Amino acid sequence: MGSRRIVILGSTGSIGRQAIDVVCAAPERFQVAALAAGHATAELLQQARRVRPRFVAVQEPGPDPAVLDELMSAGISTGIGAEAVLSAAGWPDADVVLNAITGVAGLWASLAAIEAGNTLALANKETLVAGGALVKHLARERGVQVVPVDSEPSAIWQCAGSLDLKDRVSKVILTASGGPFWKATAAELSRVTPSQALRHPTWRMGPKITVDSATLMNKALEVIEACWFFDLPPERVDVVIHPQSIVHSMVVMEDGSTLAQMAPPDMRYPILFALSYPERIDVGLPRLDLAQVGNLTFGRPDPEKFPALVFGYTAARMGGTVPAILNAANEQAVALFLRGELSFPGITAAVGAVLENVPAEAKGVSVPAVYGANGKPAVDREAIRAADAWAREAVASMAGRWPATAAETGGD
């Protein structure tokens, strides 16, 4: 493998920072062509000085506009706004675009990367949850490979040695840490504050995905994501709780054998695999010591305490733009929770209420059907945007049905 030119979208987030660590650990293998971040910050400037990209894009100028001046004085081209981020995604001489943008905004960057013919290393699961049919159609049309960065689909990919599993495996098993509240009672869940929800026991991630892990919504989205990545119906995607986060997912073969991929809970492993595939290279990551880990345990998620997982299967079976509605409703509900305007159980209560009232026209062919009856992609950009806007407004309009967080009402 020669040197690969990498674009990192969402560079100042958790995945983006770790991706930069990976590429800097193997400078003879990787070069950074472009970076994109939400704001111009001192951290972004430091990253640019470290990897020397040709282009840096920011969604908004941010708190320190002088950063952009310093970038330009260093000979690095800069851009501001959504179009600049899309330009980074579609960078013409990129080999791999790693999309680690948070939320559904990452879908548009993924489409820009595919349209430019760039291999897409996907850490933004909303891309496939909200726009799976459109993404798969466009990737086939352009002959572009879309590979997973999330640890769970990466583990499945590594176990099976392929992304084409439809006729090769019995099922896949996603592992979930269970988050910090797996053994909590309903009464304890009602008192959860944002600061408590952000204390994940094994992973260090951004705030939105950390809350999703606490509600198990992250795993609901991953069920839909896995259906798209591996062309599997939802009934062939299972979930187990694995608190140690050592087994990252499993594949059950046709003969009943189960293959598991294991590594420490460190996102640099799947990032490295996605960037270096089909080779494996050593960048000095720590080795797994099973004797030190000790016990590995597994359990079933409780749908009564954590209904979010059920929502993922429901949305996948309803198809159409319902997965996009699920994602948008959850994004809005999590934002309200983090602002202290919605209780922790209120997140899934609000999302569940939205799913019970989806418009008839939102329903369609079940995930992972790429095409509708007319031979066109099952959903298009306009339908996704409309579904996303409808879901956010629906959550905002009903948020008052549930109390604010414990911190807002005098609890711990």
N, C-alpha and C positions, 0 to 999 in steps of 0.2 A: 504494500500500500504506500503510495506516495503521499506527499503532504496534501491534506484536505482543507479547503477554504470553508470556514464555518461562519454562519450568521446566528447570533444569539438574540432572540426576542424575549423581552422580560429579563434583561441581564442583571438588574439590581434586586430581583426577587430571589427566593431561596434556591430554586433550580438554576437560575441564571448564574448566581455566584458560584455554585458548585460546578457548573459547566466550565466556567472560566478557570477554576482550579484544575479541572481535568485537562483542558487544552494547554495550560501553562506547564503541566507536568510532562507533556510530550511535545515540545515545540518543534521537533523535527517531523512530527506527524500532523499537527494541526496549526492552521493560521486563522485568525479571526478577521473576516472581511468586513463585517458590520455589526453594530450593537444597536438595540432599541430598548428604551425604558419609558416608564410613565412620565418621569420628570427629570429635569436637569439637576443633578445633585452632586455633592462632593464625591460620593461613592462612584457615580458614573464616570466622573473625570478621572478618578484613580484607576478604574477599570480600563479606560481608554489609554491611559499612559502605560498600563501594564501590557496590553495586547496589541496596541497600535492598529486599530481598524482603519479602513479607508473612509467609513461613513458611520455617523452616529445619529440616530433619530430619537426624538422625545415626543410623547403625546402632547405634553404641555410644558411650557418653560420651567415651571416649578419655582421653588423658593430662592434659587440662586442663579439668575440669568447670566451672571458673569461666567458661569461654567461653560456656556456655549462660546463665549468670546475666547476663553482659554483653549477650547478644543480647536477653534478655527485658527488661532495663532500658532497652534502646534501642527497645522497643515492637515487637519482632519475635517472633511466635509460634514456639515450638520444639516438637519432638517427638523422642522417643528410641525406637529399635527398628525392627524390620522393618515394622511397621504404619505407623509414621510416614513411612518412605520411600515406602511404597505410597500414603499420603495425598498426598505431594508429587507422585507420578506421576499421580495422579488429580485434581489440583487443578482445581476446578470451572470457573474462568474462564480457564484456560490456552488459548492458541492453538496452541502447539507445545511438546512435551516432548522435550528432547534427552536421550537415554539413553546415558550414557557410563560406566555402572557396569561394573566388571571382572567377567568370568566369567559363569557360568550364573545367578548371582543376579540378573542384569539381566533375565532372562526374565520373572520375576514382576512386576517394575516395568513392563515393556513391556505386559504383559497388563492391568495396572491402568490404564495410560494409555489403552489402546484401549477398555476397558470404560467409561471416563469420556467417551469420544468425542473425545479429544484427538489431534490430528495427532502422529504419532510420528516424530521424527528419530533414526534408529538408528545409533549408533556402537558398540553392543554386538552384535557379530556372533553371539555365542552364542544370542541370542534366536531367530534363524532356524535356526541349526545344530541346536539342541536341540529347538526348539518350532515349527518352520516351519509345519507343518500346522495346529496349534492357532492360531497367530498369524494366518495367512492366513484361516482360517475366521472367527475372531472379527472381524477387520478388515472382511471382507465383510459380516458380519451387522450390524455397527455403522456401516457406511459411513465408516470411518476410513482416512485415507491414511497409509501407512508409507513413509517416504522414507529413502534411504541417506545416511550421513555418512562412512562409510569412503571413502577416496579412490578406491578401485577401482570399486565399484559406482556411486559418484557420477559418475565419469568416463564410465561406460557410459551412465548416465542422461542426462548432458549431451550426449554424442555422438548418441544416438538420439532425444532429445527426448521420451522416454516411458519408463514402466516396463513397458509391455505390448509385449514383443518377440517373443513366441512365433511369430508368423507374419510378422515384419517383417525379421528379420536371419538371416544364415547362421550366425554364431557370434559369441561375444564372447571377447576376449583379455585376461586379467588380467596385469598386469605385476608382477614381483617384483624387489626390489633384489638378492636373493640373500643378503642379510645379510653379516656379516663373514667368513664361512667358505666362500663359494661356490667358491673355488679351492683350498681346503685339501685335503690328502691325508687318507686314512682314519686314518693314524697321528697326524696333527696334530689331527684331530677328537677322538680318544680322550683328548687331553690338555687339552681346552678347559675352562677354569674359569668359574664364574659371572661374575666380573668381566670376563672377555674376551667372553663371550656378550652382555653388556649394553652393549658398545661398538658400537652400530649406526653404519655409515658415513654414512648420509644422513638418517635420521629420529631424532627425540628423542621417545621414547615411554615408557610405564610398563614395569616389569620383565617382567611376564608376556608381553605382546605382543612385547617385544624379543627374548626367548628364542624365542618362536614364529616370529619372522622369521628367526632364525638357523637353526632346524631346517627351515624352510619349512612348518611346521604352520600358520602364519598363512595361507598361501596355500591349504592344504588346506581350512581352514574357510571361506575366501572362495569357493572353488569351490561349496561347498554353499550358502553365503549367496547367491551370484549365481543359482544355480538357482531359489531361492525368490523373490528380488526380481524376476526377469525371466521366470519361468515357463518355464525352459529345462531340457531334460534334460542330464545331466553331459557327454555327448559333444559338446555344443555350447558348452562352456566350456573354453577353452585357457589355458595359462600360459606366459609367456616371462620369462626373466631380463633385467632392464634396470637395470644397476647405478646409473645416474645418477638414477633416480627422478624423471624429468621428464615422461615419458609415463606417465600414471596408469592407463590401460587403453584398449582399442580395441574397435571394433565393425566386424565384416565384414558389409557389406550383401549383399542377395541378388544384386546384379549384380557382386559381387567387390570393390567399392570398400571401402577401409578408412578409418574415421574414428578419429582419436586426439584425446584431450584432454590438454593439456600445461599445467603450472604448476610453479613451484618446489616442492620437497618441504616443504610447509607446510600443516598441517591446517586453518588458518584459511580456506583457499579452499573446501573442501567444506562446512565448517561454515556459512560465510556463505551458500552456495548453498542449503543445506537450510533455513536459517532465513528466507531472503528469497524463495524460489521462489513464484510464477513470475517475479518480477522479478529483475534483477541490479542491485546497488547498489555504489557505490564507497566503501570504508572506508579507502582508502589503503594497501592491500597492495602489496608490491613487484611490479613487472612483470618478466616473464620476458625475459631477454636471451640469445637462442640463440647469438649470436656469442660471448658470454662463456662459455656452456656448452661450446661446441665440438662434440665428437662425441657422438652418441647410439648406443649399442650394444645388441645383443639376442642372446640365446643360449638354448639349451634346458637346462632343469634336469636334473641327473643323478639318476635314480631310485635308483641303487645307493648313492650317498653320502647322498641325502636322500629316504628312502622315505616321509616323512610325506605328501608330495603324493599319492602313490599311495593312501594310506589315505583321503584325502578322497574320491577317486573311488569307492573300494571302499564306503565307508560310504554315499555317496549312492545307489549302485546297490542296496545291500542294503536301504535304506530303513528303515521302522519307527522304532524308537528307537536304531538303530545309530549315527546321527550324534550323538545325545546321549551314547552310550557313548564314542564317539571323543573328544568334547569333554571329558567328565569324566575319562577316563583321562589325557588330555594335561594337564589342569589339575593333577591329582594328581602326575604325573610331573615336571612343571616345578617344582612346589613342592618336591619331594624334591631335585631338582637344585640349586635355589637355596639349599637348606639344606646342600648338600654331601653328601647321602646317596645320590646317583645320578649316574653319569657322564653326559656330554653325549650320547654315542651310546645310553646307556641309556634316554633319554627315548623315542626312537622304538622302541627294542627292546621296552620295556614296553608301549607303546601297540599295537604290532603283535601282541604275544602276547595282549593282551586281545581284539583284533579276531578273532583266530583261534579264540577260545573263546566268542564271544557266544552266549547262550542262543537256542534256535530261536524262542522266542516273541518275541524282540526284533526279528526280521526282519519286513519288511512290504513295502508298496508302495514303489517307488523314488521318491526325491525327484525332482520336486516335487509328487507326488500329494497333494492336500489331504484327500481323502476315501477311506476304505476301502470294502470291498464292502458294508458295512451303511449307507452313506450318512452315517456320522458321521465326524468328524475322524480322520485316520489314527492319531494318537496323542492321548492326553489327559494331564492334569497328573499323575495318579497314575503312569502308565506312565513319564513322563519322570523323575519323582523316583526311581522304583525303578531305572531304568536308570542314572541318575547315581550312586546309592549303590552299586550292584553294581560299576560300573566303578572307582570310587575304592577300594573294598575289594579288588578284584582286583589293582590296581597295588600297593597297600600290602602285600599278601600275597606278591608276587613280586619286590619291589624288591631283595631281597638277591641275586638272580641276577646282578646287574651291579655292578661296583665303584663306589665313591664317586668324587667329582670328583678331578681331578688335584691340586687344592689340598689335599685331604684325604689324599692318598697320597704327598705329597712333591713333586709336579710344580709347574710354574709356573702 
